[in-house]
Amino acid sequence: MLRILVQTGKAVSICEVARQIAQVCEKRGHIVTLNRQMLTTHTLRGLFDAAIFVYPVAPAWCTKWFYYYSKAVKEIGRAVYYTTTEGRIKRWLIHDWVRRDCEFVACSNYVASKLREVGLRVRAVVHHAAHVDDPKQVEKLAEQYRKLLQSRFGDLVFFACVSDLSFRKGLNKLVEAVKLLLAKRRDFVILLHTKSDVLKMIQDTPHIVLVGEFGTRDHDEVMAFYRACHYLVFPTLAEGFGLPLLEANFMSRPAVVTKLPVFSEYADLEHNIPVETHSIQLFDNEDGVLYELHQYDVRELASALDYAIDLVKSKKSEYEDRCAKVREKVKDMTSDRLYTKILELVGG
């Protein structure tokens, strides 16, 4: 039995990943402390036997966590830094001691390649996982959500969109695509689970509805939301992994999704509905990463949404086949299987 620190920040996605890692550790009989605040101790020795840090690689604000990780390696010997990034790391912001003393576990081969480009060492690649705490309750909740949506919106095709308002998430492009599609048809609705700040963006766009505040719902509720809808729409421009795509597919729901290279590592892009990209724009957010924003034509996103609606309305058997196929591809990407690898890396 190990005393394990799982240390993370406040971003919704990495908090959920850290929670699932902590849960796997507890299932294996270890004593786990899940901490989302700054460390208040000058040493981990005597308090913990192992430490798992779940943070991005963004040098402008993560260097202190590189230090804490390297300190944990020296003090207790068992430590992992599980990470992501969404673009090209600024080499000149990586200190020599980070290259010397730190070793990273990447959440995708894409992320691993970006780390290696700047001379950072990659210990392993462990893909993110999909997880539900209570599958029966999630299925029951999804049915309740589905009935609620049908009573409010009628016989429309439902697209779930779970996202924050980051510049790289592409919600502005989704709004433009919906405006184009509304000139042709109105038998659909985009159900946004995001920040309330989006209201200004969508106020003149019928058929886009804010249904929940991002980061305020239990994870099982979000998974049930995916299940209740016909599709996920994921208009993102840059991802290190792309958890919403994995989670929606895990719940047997295809996605209208930007065709980013990282998605081909785990998702069945043939049976999802990908939107081709035409170029990469580098964006400097002043956090030490040049984000690789994969640009696409909003008309192609509108066309993909149009095609997805037709599948539900006119080709039900093909839609159902896609649901089954996307689930089949990711069904084994569970936290018990994948995050056990993280635990094994610290000797658990």
C-alpha positions as CSV (number, residue, x, y, z in Angstrom):
1,M,0.0,0.0,0.0
2,L,1.4,3.4,-1.0
3,R,0.5,6.9,0.1
4,I,0.0,8.7,-3.2
5,L,-0.3,12.4,-3.9
6,V,-2.3,13.2,-7.1
7,Q,-1.5,16.8,-7.7
8,T,-3.4,18.9,-10.3
9,G,-4.8,22.3,-11.1
10,K,-8.3,23.7,-11.6
11,A,-9.0,23.2,-15.3
12,V,-12.1,21.0,-15.7
13,S,-10.6,18.4,-18.0
14,I,-7.3,17.8,-16.1
15,C,-9.2,17.8,-12.8
16,E,-11.4,15.0,-14.1
17,V,-8.4,13.0,-15.4
18,A,-6.7,13.4,-12.0
19,R,-9.9,12.3,-10.2
20,Q,-10.1,9.2,-12.3
21,I,-6.4,8.4,-11.7
22,A,-7.0,8.9,-8.0
23,Q,-10.0,6.6,-8.1
24,V,-7.9,3.8,-9.9
25,C,-5.2,4.2,-7.2
26,E,-7.8,3.8,-4.4
27,K,-9.3,0.7,-6.0
28,R,-5.9,-0.9,-5.9
29,G,-5.8,-0.3,-2.1
30,H,-3.6,2.8,-1.9
31,I,-4.2,5.9,0.2
32,V,-4.7,8.8,-2.1
33,T,-4.6,12.6,-1.6
34,L,-6.1,14.5,-4.5
35,N,-4.9,18.1,-4.3
36,R,-6.0,20.9,-6.6
37,Q,-4.3,23.7,-4.6
38,M,-0.7,24.9,-4.3
39,L,1.5,22.6,-2.3
40,T,1.9,24.0,1.2
41,T,4.7,21.6,2.4
42,H,8.4,22.1,1.6
43,T,8.9,18.4,1.3
44,L,7.0,15.3,0.4
45,R,9.4,12.9,2.2
46,G,7.6,11.2,5.1
47,L,4.2,12.3,3.8
48,F,3.9,10.4,0.5
49,D,5.5,7.4,-1.1
50,A,4.6,8.4,-4.6
51,A,3.4,11.5,-6.5
52,I,1.5,11.9,-9.8
53,F,1.4,15.4,-11.3
54,V,-1.4,16.1,-13.9
55,Y,-0.6,19.3,-15.6
56,P,0.0,20.7,-19.1
57,V,3.4,21.7,-20.4
58,A,3.0,25.4,-20.6
59,P,6.4,26.9,-19.6
60,A,5.1,30.3,-18.6
61,W,3.1,29.0,-15.7
62,C,4.0,25.3,-15.3
63,T,7.7,25.6,-14.5
64,K,7.0,25.6,-10.8
65,W,5.3,22.2,-11.3
66,F,8.3,20.9,-13.2
67,Y,10.3,21.9,-10.1
68,Y,7.9,20.2,-7.7
69,Y,8.0,17.0,-9.8
70,S,11.8,17.0,-10.0
71,K,11.9,17.5,-6.2
72,A,9.5,14.6,-5.7
73,V,11.8,12.4,-7.9
74,K,14.8,13.3,-5.7
75,E,12.9,13.0,-2.4
76,I,10.7,9.9,-2.8
77,G,11.9,8.4,-6.0
78,R,8.4,7.5,-7.4
79,A,6.8,10.3,-9.4
80,V,5.1,10.9,-12.8
81,Y,4.3,14.0,-14.7
82,Y,1.3,13.2,-16.9
83,T,0.8,15.9,-19.5
84,T,-0.6,17.4,-22.6
85,T,0.1,20.4,-24.9
86,E,-1.7,21.8,-28.0
87,G,1.1,23.1,-30.1
88,R,4.8,24.0,-30.4
89,I,6.5,24.6,-27.1
90,K,8.9,27.6,-27.0
91,R,12.3,26.0,-26.8
92,W,13.9,29.0,-25.2
93,L,11.6,28.9,-22.2
94,I,12.6,25.4,-21.3
95,H,15.5,25.5,-18.7
96,D,18.3,23.1,-19.1
97,W,17.5,21.6,-15.7
98,V,14.0,20.6,-16.9
99,R,15.5,18.7,-19.8
100,R,18.0,17.1,-17.4
101,D,15.8,16.3,-14.4
102,C,12.3,15.9,-15.8
103,E,10.7,13.0,-17.7
104,F,7.1,13.2,-19.0
105,V,4.2,10.8,-19.6
106,A,2.3,12.1,-22.7
107,C,-1.4,11.6,-23.2
108,S,-0.9,11.1,-27.0
109,N,1.7,10.4,-29.5
110,Y,1.0,13.9,-30.8
111,V,2.0,15.4,-27.4
112,A,5.0,13.1,-27.2
113,S,6.2,14.5,-30.5
114,K,5.9,18.1,-29.3
115,L,7.8,17.4,-26.2
116,R,10.6,15.7,-28.1
117,E,10.8,18.6,-30.5
118,V,12.2,20.7,-27.7
119,G,14.4,18.1,-26.1
120,L,12.1,17.0,-23.4
121,R,12.3,13.3,-22.4
122,V,9.2,11.1,-22.8
123,R,8.9,8.2,-20.5
124,A,5.7,6.7,-21.9
125,V,2.5,7.5,-23.8
126,V,-0.7,6.7,-22.0
127,H,-3.9,7.8,-23.7
128,H,-6.7,9.4,-21.7
129,A,-9.6,7.2,-20.7
130,A,-13.4,7.3,-20.7
131,H,-15.2,6.5,-17.5
132,V,-18.6,6.4,-15.9
133,D,-19.0,5.8,-12.2
134,D,-22.5,4.3,-12.4
135,P,-23.4,2.9,-15.8
136,K,-27.0,2.0,-14.9
137,Q,-27.6,5.4,-13.4
138,V,-26.1,7.1,-16.4
139,E,-28.3,5.2,-18.8
140,K,-31.4,6.0,-16.7
141,L,-30.4,9.7,-16.6
142,A,-29.8,9.8,-20.3
143,E,-33.3,8.6,-20.9
144,Q,-34.7,11.3,-18.6
145,Y,-32.6,13.9,-20.5
146,R,-33.8,12.6,-23.8
147,K,-37.5,12.8,-22.8
148,L,-36.9,16.3,-21.5
149,L,-35.3,17.5,-24.7
150,Q,-38.0,16.0,-26.8
151,S,-40.7,17.6,-24.7
152,R,-39.0,21.0,-25.1
153,F,-37.7,20.9,-28.7
154,G,-39.8,18.2,-30.3
155,D,-38.6,15.9,-33.1
156,L,-35.3,17.7,-33.7
157,V,-31.8,16.3,-34.1
158,F,-29.8,17.0,-31.0
159,F,-26.1,18.0,-31.1
160,A,-24.2,18.1,-27.8
161,C,-21.3,20.6,-27.5
162,V,-19.3,20.5,-24.3
163,S,-16.6,23.1,-24.2
164,D,-15.1,26.1,-22.5
165,L,-14.7,29.4,-24.4
166,S,-11.0,29.1,-25.2
167,F,-9.8,30.6,-28.4
168,R,-8.9,27.1,-29.6
169,K,-12.3,25.5,-29.2
170,G,-13.9,27.0,-32.3
171,L,-17.3,28.0,-30.9
172,N,-17.3,31.1,-33.1
173,K,-16.9,28.9,-36.2
174,L,-19.8,26.7,-35.0
175,V,-22.0,29.8,-34.7
176,E,-21.1,30.8,-38.2
177,A,-21.8,27.3,-39.5
178,V,-25.2,27.2,-37.8
179,K,-26.2,30.5,-39.4
180,L,-25.4,29.1,-42.8
181,L,-27.3,25.9,-42.1
182,L,-30.4,27.7,-40.8
183,A,-30.9,29.2,-44.3
184,K,-31.6,25.6,-45.4
185,R,-33.2,23.8,-42.5
186,R,-34.3,24.1,-38.9
187,D,-34.8,20.5,-37.7
188,F,-31.9,20.6,-35.3
189,V,-30.6,22.2,-32.2
190,I,-27.1,22.7,-30.8
191,L,-27.1,22.1,-27.0
192,L,-24.2,24.0,-25.5
193,H,-22.6,23.0,-22.2
194,T,-20.2,25.9,-21.8
195,K,-19.7,29.2,-20.0
196,S,-22.6,31.7,-19.7
197,D,-20.4,34.3,-21.4
198,V,-21.4,32.6,-24.6
199,L,-24.8,34.2,-24.5
200,K,-23.6,37.3,-26.3
201,M,-22.1,35.1,-29.0
202,I,-25.3,33.1,-29.6
203,Q,-28.0,35.7,-29.0
204,D,-28.8,36.2,-32.7
205,T,-28.5,32.5,-33.6
206,P,-31.7,30.5,-33.2
207,H,-31.2,26.8,-32.6
208,I,-28.2,27.2,-30.4
209,V,-29.2,26.9,-26.7
210,L,-27.1,27.1,-23.5
211,V,-28.2,24.1,-21.4
212,G,-25.5,24.0,-18.7
213,E,-22.5,25.8,-17.2
214,F,-19.2,24.2,-18.1
215,G,-17.5,22.6,-15.1
216,T,-20.5,22.6,-12.8
217,R,-22.0,19.2,-13.5
218,D,-21.0,15.8,-12.2
219,H,-19.0,13.8,-14.8
220,D,-21.7,11.1,-15.0
221,E,-24.3,13.8,-15.8
222,V,-22.1,15.0,-18.7
223,M,-21.7,11.4,-20.0
224,A,-25.5,11.0,-19.8
225,F,-25.9,14.3,-21.8
226,Y,-23.8,12.8,-24.6
227,R,-25.9,9.7,-24.6
228,A,-29.2,11.6,-24.7
229,C,-28.2,13.5,-27.8
230,H,-27.8,12.1,-31.3
231,Y,-24.3,13.6,-31.8
232,L,-21.4,15.5,-30.4
233,V,-20.3,18.5,-32.4
234,F,-16.7,19.3,-31.6
235,P,-15.5,22.3,-33.7
236,T,-12.1,22.5,-32.0
237,L,-9.0,23.9,-33.6
238,A,-6.3,22.4,-31.4
239,E,-6.1,19.5,-29.0
240,G,-3.5,17.4,-27.3
241,F,-6.0,14.6,-27.0
242,G,-9.7,15.6,-27.2
243,L,-11.6,14.1,-24.4
244,P,-15.1,15.0,-25.6
245,L,-14.6,12.9,-28.7
246,L,-13.5,9.9,-26.7
247,E,-16.3,10.3,-24.2
248,A,-19.1,10.8,-26.8
249,N,-17.9,7.8,-28.8
250,F,-17.7,5.7,-25.6
251,M,-21.4,6.6,-25.1
252,S,-22.1,5.3,-28.6
253,R,-22.5,8.8,-30.1
254,P,-20.7,9.8,-33.3
255,A,-19.2,13.3,-33.6
256,V,-19.1,16.0,-36.2
257,V,-15.5,16.8,-35.5
258,T,-12.5,18.7,-36.9
259,K,-10.1,16.2,-38.4
260,L,-7.1,16.8,-36.2
261,P,-4.1,14.3,-36.5
262,V,-4.4,13.3,-32.8
263,F,-7.9,11.9,-33.2
264,S,-6.7,9.2,-35.6
265,E,-4.7,7.7,-32.7
266,Y,-7.9,6.4,-31.0
267,A,-11.1,7.3,-32.8
268,D,-12.9,5.7,-35.8
269,L,-12.9,8.8,-38.1
270,E,-14.6,6.8,-40.9
271,H,-17.7,6.5,-38.8
272,N,-17.5,9.8,-37.1
273,I,-18.1,12.8,-39.4
274,P,-14.8,14.6,-39.8
275,V,-14.4,18.1,-41.2
276,E,-11.2,18.5,-43.2
277,T,-8.7,21.2,-42.3
278,H,-6.8,23.2,-44.8
279,S,-4.0,25.0,-42.9
280,I,-2.4,25.5,-39.5
281,Q,-2.2,28.9,-37.9
282,L,0.2,29.4,-35.1
283,F,-1.3,31.4,-32.2
284,D,0.8,32.8,-29.3
285,N,-1.2,32.9,-26.1
286,E,1.8,34.1,-24.1
287,D,2.0,30.9,-22.0
288,G,5.0,29.4,-23.7
289,V,3.2,27.5,-26.4
290,L,2.5,28.4,-30.1
291,Y,-0.9,26.7,-30.5
292,E,-1.4,24.9,-33.7
293,L,-4.8,26.0,-34.8
294,H,-6.1,23.8,-37.5
295,Q,-8.3,26.0,-39.8
296,Y,-11.3,24.7,-41.7
297,D,-14.0,26.2,-43.9
298,V,-17.2,26.9,-41.9
299,R,-19.2,25.9,-45.0
300,E,-17.7,22.4,-44.6
301,L,-18.8,22.3,-41.0
302,A,-22.3,23.3,-42.0
303,S,-22.3,20.6,-44.6
304,A,-21.2,18.0,-42.1
305,L,-24.0,19.0,-39.7
306,D,-26.4,18.8,-42.6
307,Y,-25.3,15.3,-43.5
308,A,-25.5,14.2,-39.9
309,I,-29.1,15.4,-39.7
310,D,-30.0,13.5,-42.8
311,L,-28.6,10.3,-41.4
312,V,-30.9,10.5,-38.4
313,K,-33.9,11.6,-40.4
314,S,-33.6,9.5,-43.5
315,K,-30.9,6.8,-43.0
316,K,-31.6,5.5,-39.5
317,S,-29.9,2.1,-40.0
318,E,-26.7,3.8,-41.2
319,Y,-26.8,6.2,-38.2
320,E,-27.2,3.3,-35.8
321,D,-24.3,1.5,-37.5
322,R,-22.1,4.5,-36.9
323,C,-23.1,4.6,-33.3
324,A,-22.1,1.0,-32.9
325,K,-18.8,1.4,-34.8
326,V,-17.5,4.4,-32.9
327,R,-18.3,2.7,-29.6
328,E,-16.5,-0.5,-30.7
329,K,-13.3,1.4,-31.5
330,V,-13.0,2.9,-28.0
331,K,-14.8,0.5,-25.7
332,D,-11.6,-0.7,-24.1
333,M,-10.2,2.8,-23.3
334,T,-11.4,2.6,-19.7
335,S,-9.7,4.3,-16.7
336,D,-9.2,0.9,-15.1
337,R,-7.1,-0.3,-18.1
338,L,-5.3,2.9,-19.0
339,Y,-4.7,4.7,-15.7
340,T,-3.4,1.5,-14.1
341,K,-0.4,2.1,-16.4
342,I,0.1,5.5,-14.6
343,L,0.0,3.7,-11.3
344,E,2.4,1.1,-12.4
345,L,4.9,3.8,-13.4
346,V,5.1,4.8,-9.7
347,G,5.4,1.3,-8.5
348,G,1.8,0.7,-7.5
